[in-house]
């Protein structure tokens, strides 16, 4: 089983502006990052639990995008 390296510490959603932020903590280095983005009206539909899972999935995609970008940078 693959160990999860990032855990979501906090998920905040501004229901009026549809802004959300997710604080993630890296399990090994304890580095903390905050991912912020705006949701669409369609993404806001559903139960709070479903919304939280959707936001965590979007945040995971952002972390993977960042990691992919950093992996392509030249060393140094």
C-alpha positions in Angstrom: 0.0 0.0 0.0 1.4 3.4 -0.9 1.7 5.9 1.9 -0.1 9.2 1.4 2.5 12.0 1.6 0.1 14.9 1.9 -2.7 15.3 4.4 -5.3 18.0 4.3 -5.2 20.0 7.5 -7.9 22.6 6.8 -10.5 23.2 4.1 -12.1 26.7 4.0 -14.9 27.7 1.7 -16.4 31.2 1.3 -19.9 30.3 0.1 -20.7 33.8 -1.0 -17.6 34.4 -3.2 -17.1 30.7 -4.0 -13.4 31.0 -2.9 -11.8 28.1 -1.2 -8.4 27.4 0.3 -6.9 24.1 1.4 -4.0 23.7 3.8 -1.9 20.6 3.2 1.0 19.2 5.3 3.7 17.0 3.9 4.1 13.9 6.1 7.9 13.6 5.9 9.2 17.2 5.8 6.2 18.7 7.6 6.1 21.5 5.0 2.8 23.3 4.8 1.3 24.7 1.6 -2.0 26.5 1.0 -3.8 26.0 -2.3 -6.4 28.6 -3.1 -8.9 28.7 -6.0 -12.4 29.7 -7.0 -15.2 27.2 -7.5 -17.8 27.3 -10.2 -21.5 27.4 -9.5 -21.8 23.8 -10.7 -19.0 22.6 -8.3 -20.9 24.2 -5.4 -23.9 21.9 -5.8 -24.4 18.9 -3.5 -23.9 18.0 0.1 -21.1 19.5 2.3 -19.3 16.1 2.4 -19.4 15.8 -1.3 -18.2 19.4 -1.7 -15.3 18.8 0.7 -14.2 15.6 -1.3 -14.4 17.6 -4.6 -12.3 20.4 -3.1 -9.7 17.9 -1.8 -9.6 16.3 -5.3 -9.1 19.7 -6.9 -6.3 20.5 -4.4 -4.7 17.2 -5.1 -4.6 18.0 -8.8 -3.0 21.3 -8.0 -0.3 19.7 -5.8 0.4 17.2 -8.6 0.7 20.0 -11.2 3.1 21.9 -8.9 5.2 18.7 -8.3 5.4 18.0 -12.0 6.5 21.5 -12.8 9.2 21.5 -10.1 10.5 18.1 -11.3 11.1 19.6 -14.8 13.2 22.5 -13.5 17.0 22.1 -14.0 19.0 21.3 -10.8 20.7 24.2 -9.1 
